[in-house]
């Protein structure tokens, strides 16, 4: 006799399933009700009915289709607990529709493929992302190389939080821009500080050259400051359509044009997907009723929309408006998979690619989330974001969380995260905001334009809920890539007692203007242990502390820096960093730097002992940039860095970045202990 308690597996197939005549108990359509269901929603409905009637056994949903299209987010609620969703063989959850009927064509004088998309006119569909053969196609842009500069901006105020709503073009640029077709469909994009900003065009006057942003800038565009001045490009320009892998949507004719990226692509064999939804799954628990134990295994998630505008509440009026960027890290943006008030949910052995903004967000009220063994790549903004906007501020402005909104105990391991920030440069590989007791280890993060791992979301010394996070054995490289400023391989904010950064390898970090750092403890970062890390080929400093209290930096290797090995940048009476048993290798620079201008030496900001200093091109300078002092003077006149030595650390192969020590290295004399680099990154 069959009873509901016997249900352990449901099968779903859009291709040959049936929501009316099948119960989903069989992978094959046989007779009566033995075939698969047609939709995932129906399977979830069945599970909800079972739960409401007291049947709480684990249930697996097996997806039969190789591709399952989702036109709006699938929402899971607390009644849908204890579910595993996995493929029969392979399944891609796609947030888009396939454009067919491509043919050879010529557009803007360039040979290409084109297709008529009737949905553009018939349904008003408008998309600003296109994915071809599993990879992102590129916007056209003007100019092709470099950037444009304005002749005038709305205000030249240099206070950071000064929004700008319009600018005027140079006369010579106006001559070209005035001839652009569909100029209202273009976007203005620009980088400054540590963010990139993007806005549609609200209005324009092609006689005066005045262009008004749909979304004002988040920060100042003061033309006299190199890190804030407006250097912009115009995207989605028909007249710039000429390079492989570029695409253009002509809204007036409902035509999509694409230039193949290689000779193997033909109109007949390319798969072109336009996204319809910005999210694929929302795991929506409640603060008093968590959604628990939903597992995604061995699945692909792809093709979501990248349109995003940053919400901004005017502090004077309370009115909700929008800006062209978040203040940092695309931190307010959504994910293609979102979790709220969940417990023990898991994404494991999955591929997440061609996604519009963040891949995964684990928001307020979530705990025990496992994100393991996934490949996350070709992402519009960041890979993983943990700790959402569920925090509160008390009367003094301190971050607090009630028990039901706390985010904690998440486990992020063995993920390969690469090619992020493909639309929003400021996306991080992993961003942890208000969250505690997380493990972030053995991930490989590369090829993005901003910070690899960012932890903490309180600026300064105010109370923060972020603490006791372990960030270990991550491999982080090829980040920054000259696009943005003020970033690092690993970045922290606020007081974080119990947080440990250890055993990570960070290399090849570059910046646009300032601030390419290996490990970066920013505003208020305090009580953090930084140990057994290797940072090399870093544009600025291997370690940088803006300001913070009693951070311990020990048994690290900092080598091949563009500037000093370690830096404490802002003078403050409470600003302290404790350095012990580190290997500091420079090339004509000092080991330490303090004071932001480099003109003064503030040795009291660095408390050092038992370090090894080595300058590959001459005598060691212990501290200073313009004004320098020797290690001996640092020890005798300032009473600092006692028991430290000046010596060649005797790496196995410094030139080829093998930073293991030879057995007779003098580093052992200061108590340095070997660092095992063999298990860093993906295991």
HELIX and SHEET records of a PDB file:
HELIX    1   1 UNK A    4  UNK A    6  5                                   3    
HELIX    2   2 UNK A   40  UNK A   52  1                                  13    
HELIX    3   3 UNK A   78  UNK A   80  5                                   3    
HELIX    4   4 UNK A  119  UNK A  122  1                                   4    
HELIX    5   5 UNK A  171  UNK A  177  1                                   7    
HELIX    6   6 UNK A  183  UNK A  185  5                                   3    
HELIX    7   7 UNK A  238  UNK A  240  5                                   3    
HELIX    8   8 UNK A  403  UNK A  405  5                                   3    
HELIX    9   9 UNK A  603  UNK A  605  5                                   3    
HELIX   10  10 UNK A  631  UNK A  636  1                                   6    
HELIX   11  11 UNK A  666  UNK A  670  5                                   5    
SHEET    1   A14 UNK A   9  UNK A  12  0                                        
SHEET    2   A14 UNK A  59  UNK A  63  1                                        
SHEET    3   A14 UNK A  83  UNK A  87  1                                        
SHEET    4   A14 UNK A 294  UNK A 297  1                                        
SHEET    5   A14 UNK A 346  UNK A 348  1                                        
SHEET    6   A14 UNK A 370  UNK A 372  1                                        
SHEET    7   A14 UNK A 411  UNK A 413  1                                        
SHEET    8   A14 UNK A 439  UNK A 441  1                                        
SHEET    9   A14 UNK A 470  UNK A 472  1                                        
SHEET   10   A14 UNK A 500  UNK A 502  1                                        
SHEET   11   A14 UNK A 529  UNK A 531  1                                        
SHEET   12   A14 UNK A 551  UNK A 554  1                                        
SHEET   13   A14 UNK A 577  UNK A 580  1                                        
SHEET   14   A14 UNK A 606  UNK A 609  1                                        
SHEET    1   B14 UNK A  67  UNK A  69  0                                        
SHEET    2   B14 UNK A  92  UNK A  94  1                                        
SHEET    3   B14 UNK A 300  UNK A 302  1                                        
SHEET    4   B14 UNK A 351  UNK A 355  1                                        
SHEET    5   B14 UNK A 375  UNK A 379  1                                        
SHEET    6   B14 UNK A 416  UNK A 418  1                                        
SHEET    7   B14 UNK A 444  UNK A 448  1                                        
SHEET    8   B14 UNK A 475  UNK A 479  1                                        
SHEET    9   B14 UNK A 505  UNK A 509  1                                        
SHEET   10   B14 UNK A 534  UNK A 538  1                                        
SHEET   11   B14 UNK A 557  UNK A 561  1                                        
SHEET   12   B14 UNK A 583  UNK A 586  1                                        
SHEET   13   B14 UNK A 612  UNK A 615  1                                        
SHEET   14   B14 UNK A 645  UNK A 646  1                                        
SHEET    1   C12 UNK A  74  UNK A  76  0                                        
SHEET    2   C12 UNK A 281  UNK A 284  1                                        
SHEET    3   C12 UNK A 335  UNK A 340  1                                        
SHEET    4   C12 UNK A 358  UNK A 362  1                                        
SHEET    5   C12 UNK A 384  UNK A 386  1                                        
SHEET    6   C12 UNK A 430  UNK A 432  1                                        
SHEET    7   C12 UNK A 453  UNK A 455  1                                        
SHEET    8   C12 UNK A 487  UNK A 492  1                                        
SHEET    9   C12 UNK A 516  UNK A 521  1                                        
SHEET   10   C12 UNK A 541  UNK A 545  1                                        
SHEET   11   C12 UNK A 566  UNK A 568  1                                        
SHEET   12   C12 UNK A 592  UNK A 594  1                                        
SHEET    1   D 4 UNK A  96  UNK A  99  0                                        
SHEET    2   D 4 UNK A 272  UNK A 275 -1                                        
SHEET    3   D 4 UNK A 131  UNK A 132 -1                                        
SHEET    4   D 4 UNK A 135  UNK A 136 -1                                        
SHEET    1   E 5 UNK A 103  UNK A 107  0                                        
SHEET    2   E 5 UNK A 110  UNK A 116 -1                                        
SHEET    3   E 5 UNK A 255  UNK A 258 -1                                        
SHEET    4   E 5 UNK A 246  UNK A 250 -1                                        
SHEET    5   E 5 UNK A 138  UNK A 139  1                                        
SHEET    1   F 7 UNK A 141  UNK A 142  0                                        
SHEET    2   F 7 UNK A 231  UNK A 235 -1                                        
SHEET    3   F 7 UNK A 148  UNK A 153 -1                                        
SHEET    4   F 7 UNK A 166  UNK A 169 -1                                        
SHEET    5   F 7 UNK A 210  UNK A 213 -1                                        
SHEET    6   F 7 UNK A 195  UNK A 205 -1                                        
SHEET    7   F 7 UNK A 187  UNK A 192 -1                                        
SHEET    1   G 2 UNK A 291  UNK A 292  0                                        
SHEET    2   G 2 UNK A 342  UNK A 343  1                                        
SHEET    1   H 2 UNK A 310  UNK A 313  0                                        
SHEET    2   H 2 UNK A 320  UNK A 323 -1                                        
SHEET    1   I 2 UNK A 392  UNK A 393  0                                        
SHEET    2   I 2 UNK A 399  UNK A 400 -1                                        
SHEET    1   J 2 UNK A 621  UNK A 623  0                                        
SHEET    2   J 2 UNK A 629  UNK A 630 -1                                        
SHEET    1   K 2 UNK A 651  UNK A 653  0                                        
SHEET    2   K 2 UNK A 658  UNK A 661 -1                                        
END                                                                             
